[in-house]
Amino acid sequence: MSGGADPTLEFWSGRAVTVTGGAGFLGSAVVRDLRGLGANVRVPTHEGHDLRDGAQARAAVDGAEIVIHLAARVGGIGFNRANPAPLVYDNLMMAGNIFEQSRAAGVRKLVSACTVCAYPKFTPVPFREEDLWDGYPEESNAPYGLAKKMMLVLSDAYRRQYGFDSVVPIIANLYGPQDNFDLESSHVVPAMIRKYVEAGERGAETVTLWGTGEASREFVYVDDAARALLLAAERLQVSDPVNVGNGRETKIRTLAEAIAHLTGFDGQTVWDTSKPDGQPTRYLDVSRARELMGFEARTTLEDGLQATIAWYRRAR
């Protein structure tokens, strides 16, 4: 796939940028791209920069012209069900502090990444931004999704009250190299990759996956998402929600078949229907991102999965 705009050297060269969560999965891709464009990038560490604390959040953003806020407490369905209180508290506190302290520090632009989990459980597909407030999120995702959704309220309020320029793109399910492959807290793509790779190495005859396989998701490769965030900093000028993804629906069962094939697993997949599917259907209308910031995803699911599987085999 090709098309869409690229971030520009003219905008980023020499610019002071702070990336919270810059050592994480998406953050490391963003930092790599920023450094490639000549930006002066700062990545606050956990030590001394607990973003739940206002003073430490201020220290994290001081001196930055642009802040890209990616730090989050996050996990998959199992983690979300076991940790609802830290998910809502930590993400709310971090968001509030990053907005307030960035404004107070004179930051020129804040890009704060939201999640597709913010959408209502039953949203017409493809998900359109105008439907974002029309219901409650899927229950296991709600504490995280609603905490992140509040960033849209913060962005609008701070723009109206203070003229503070911030944007809150909504990012589809991410996957790619350097993802979290811990089965206790990982999302669906890395969890499947690990299960199928390990099953193949053991010579196992079956792999067991959660749910029915009938739920659907949209998966965006991490490099595409990183490019979108940089384009948002350059081009996006509104606090309205803007979906970032590729606009393609993939059933979980189809995803499992693709990963089994690409990892060389030739056994049987068993679906544990006593486990939840999560949100039934999820993929995005991505036309607003194309119109407002020239973003289009470029990486096909097969190419992205191949790159992620290859990275995981090397990194183990």
C-alpha positions, -999 to +999 in steps of 0.1 A: +000+000+000+012+035-007-001+070-005-006+096+022+017+124+034+050+122+052+062+144+081+086+172+069+122+179+078+114+216+076+089+213+105+108+190+128+145+198+123+159+213+155+126+213+173+124+205+210+100+175+215+091+156+246+076+121+241+061+106+272+061+068+270+089+073+245+106+041+255+074+020+249+061+002+219+046+031+200+068+057+216+100+041+204+088+042+168+078+079+172+112+087+188+130+069+160+111+089+134+116+122+152+154+117+155+155+108+118+139+142+111+164+160+132+142+168+162+158+173+196+139+145+214+136+141+252+121+109+267+113+113+304+120+082+324+098+068+351+123+077+378+115+113+387+088+117+362+057+100+376+031+118+354+004+112+381+022+139+401+018+175+389+053+187+397+069+157+381+047+161+350+059+197+348+095+186+349+088+162+321+074+188+297+095+219+307+114+232+277+095+214+250+079+231+221+059+200+212+047+172+236+036+138+223+018+121+252+019+083+248+024+072+284-004+050+296-014+021+319-027-004+294-033-041+287-055-067+270-089-080+281-076-101+310-055-073+324-084-048+320-108-071+339-083-075+368-072-039+371-101-015+365-092+010+393-055+016+383-065+018+347-090+047+352-070+065+380-036+064+365-047+074+330-069+102+342-042+116+364-016+115+337-039+131+312-049+159+335-014+167+345+000+166+310-026+190+297-023+215+326+015+214+329+020+216+292-002+247+291+016+262+321+050+255+306+042+273+273+042+242+251+032+251+216+014+219+206+003+188+225-006+155+207-023+132+231-030+097+217-065+083+224-077+048+219-104+031+199-116+015+232-133+049+239-160+041+214-194+027+226-198-010+228-224-010+201-213+015+175-224+013+139-195+003+116-173+017+104-169+038+136-174+075+128-161+102+151-196+117+155-208+085+171-181+086+199-204+099+226-235+077+218-231+050+244-210+033+271-178+014+260-174-023+262-174-031+299-139-047+301-124-017+283-145+011+299-122+022+327-093+026+303-114+039+274-133+065+293-101+078+310-085+083+276-117+097+262-116+125+287-086+138+268-110+150+241-129+170+268-096+184+281-085+193+246-117+212+238-119+229+272-083+240+271-086+253+235-117+273+244-104+286+278-067+292+271-063+289+233-040+260+240-034+240+208-038+202+214-051+173+194-063+139+203-062+113+175-080+080+181-057+051+173-069+016+162-055-016+176-017-014+172+008-042+165+043-045+153+079-051+164+087-043+201+051-050+211+043-065+246+043-103+242+036-111+279+005-133+278-008-118+310-011-083+296-006-084+259-031-075+231-044-100+206-018-099+179+014-104+200-005-129+222-014-150+192+021-147+177+037-160+209+012-188+213+016-201+177+054-198+176+058-216+209+032-243+200+051-249+167+084-252+186+069-277+211+052-297+183+019-291+200-012-302+181-035-274+194-035-237+203-063-224+225-076-189+220-101-168+239-137-163+226-155-174+195-132-158+169-162-140+154-154-106+169-136-082+145-110-056+149-089-032+129-051-035+132-028-007+123+010-012+120+030+007+146+051+026+119+019+039+103+006+051+137+039+068+144+037+087+111+001+097+119+011+113+152+038+134+136+014+145+109-011+154+136+015+177+152+022+193+119-012+196+103-041+189+127-056+221+141-088+210+159-097+193+192-123+171+174-117+133+175-099+120+144-096+083+137-062+068+128-062+034+112-065+017+079-103+013+077-102-025+072-121-050+093-104-083+103-122-111+121-102-126+150-106-160+135-091-147+102-063-131+121-056-164+139-055-183+105-031-158+091-007-160+121-009-198+122+001-198+085+029-173+087+044-190+118+042-224+102+019-239+128-001-267+112-021-279+142-057-271+153-070-238+168-094-244+197-117-215+207-125-212+244-160-198+242-162-194+280-139-164+276-151-130+264-149-117+228-148-081+240-164-055+217-182-074+189-171-054+159-146-026+155-132-008+125-129+028+117-140+054+091-106+070+085-117+097+060-113+125+085-076+118+090-071+118+053-089+151+049-074+170+078-039+157+079-032+137+048-028+104+066-032+070+050-020+037+063+006+020+040+013-014+056-008-044+047-017-068+075+003-097+060+034-075+056+030-062+091+025-096+106+055-110+088+077-082+102+063-086+137+068-124+137+104-121+124+112-095+151+097-117+179+117-148+167+149-127+168+142-110+201+133-140+222 
